[in-house]
């Protein structure tokens, strides 16, 4: 596991740690199967990944597709944000996470 976080991970962890985002419990650098995910909310089986530039190169894109497919097959939901998303719109990222865990409205 990496001991140091990227700037984007550090900023997002400031929002997620200690249940500060609407009481959601997140853990960071969590091993799931063969993978280590950036942030994980066990109660909602939600994984939050922060993608740097290496994720947009061909090898990174292919690896992410395989990783996402495996994690989703295990019943996890994955939200991906770029470093830029977090660094320029941290509040919007937090709102997207909250929206992902919000209960579905009842259908008529």
NORBEL-V527313 format. One record per backbone hydrogen bond with DSSP energy under -1.0 kcal/mol. NH is the residue of the N-H (numbers start at 0). CO is the residue of the C=O. Records with the same first field share a line. If there is no record, write none. Layout:
NH=CO ; CO
This chain:
9=5
10=6
11=7
12=8
13=9
14=11
15=11
16=12
19=16
21=19
22=18
23=20
26=39
28=37
29=36
31=34
34=31
36=29
38=47
39=26
40=45
43=40
45=40
46=76
47=38
48=78
50=80
54=51
55=52
60=56
61=57
62=58
63=59
64=60
65=61
66=62
67=63
68=64
69=65
70=66
71=67
72=68
73=69
74=71
75=70
76=44
78=46
80=48
82=50
85=81
86=82
87=83
88=84
92=88
93=89
94=90
95=91
96=92
97=93
98=94
99=95
100=96
